[in-house]
Amino acid sequence: MDHPLVFVVAPAALLPDGPVDWSDLVAAQRQGPRGAFALRLFPAAGQGPGDLSGLPWDGQLQARPLCDALVPQFDPRLNSLGVYRRHSEGDAFHCLDRFPLAEASNETCWFYPTHDGTFLSWERALELGLDPGAVAAEAQAAVPPDYDRGLVTVLWSLLADDASLTCVGLTYSGQRIEWPHAHRNPEPMATWSVFSVNSQADVTLTIEASQTVFQEA
């Protein structure tokens, strides 16, 4: 892994300090968040509350999704961030910083529909194993060479029909940190909902119905 900076999210006591190798960082990240959920949003093209039970468990519709995201549950209240840089020679890394995610800057972003209408949301929980994160290779040129804690940002968003903000990821210097997936194990059920958004109404979001569907045996 040749990225200048490597990021690990885990409880503070599990973040290694001093010289470490890649396997140490992987082991620490595997002790971090394991929960995640998949989310897809679609236009409700004629589907109503009575149609939800017939929708597929795997979230596959012929319509193109407005959003197709897999969101690890980083939970900034419980986890810290370790930042590491590879030594110029060899495979060793050294720790640049460790701090609680709750102390990072916060920023809102939008998965939520940005226009009025009626929508379908599909959500499925899963167990997710993550490898240490890094800024995508194509965005490395936008990252300053010197590490600065102030450039770490936690992203929050309203997702689908949620009433409160959810942590949806982290950025460094405005570039999204990507966390490779080592493995994923989905739950054998998912929830479909139909909801409407009306920016002119007193209550802008209305959940019309939700239905849990199960994986076919």
Stockholm file with secondary structure:
# STOCKHOLM 1.0

chainA/1-217         MDHPLVFVVAPAALLPDGPVDWSDLVAAQRQGPRGAFALRLFPAAGQGPGDLSGLPWDGQLQARPLCDALVPQFDPRLNSLGVYRRHSEGDAFHCLDRFPLAEASNETCWFYPTHDGTFLSWERALELGLDPGAVAAEAQAAVPPDYDRGLVTVLWSLLADDASLTCVGLTYSGQRIEWPHAHRNPEPMATWSVFSVNSQADVTLTIEASQTVFQEA
#=GR chainA/1-217 SS CCCSEEEEEECGGGSCCSSBCHHHHHHHHHTSCCEEEEEEEEECSSCCGGGGGGSCTTCCCSSCCSEEEEEECCCTTTCEEEEEEECSSSSCEEEEEEEEGGGSEEEECCCSCSSCEEEEEEEEEEEEEECCBEECGGGGGGSCSSCCGGGEEEEEECCTTCSSCEEEEEEETTEEEECCEEEEEECSEEEEEEEEECTTSSSCEEEEEEEEEECCC
#=GC SS_cons         CCCSEEEEEECGGGSCCSSBCHHHHHHHHHTSCCEEEEEEEEECSSCCGGGGGGSCTTCCCSSCCSEEEEEECCCTTTCEEEEEEECSSSSCEEEEEEEEGGGSEEEECCCSCSSCEEEEEEEEEEEEEECCBEECGGGGGGSCSSCCGGGEEEEEECCTTCSSCEEEEEEETTEEEECCEEEEEECSEEEEEEEEECTTSSSCEEEEEEEEEECCC
//
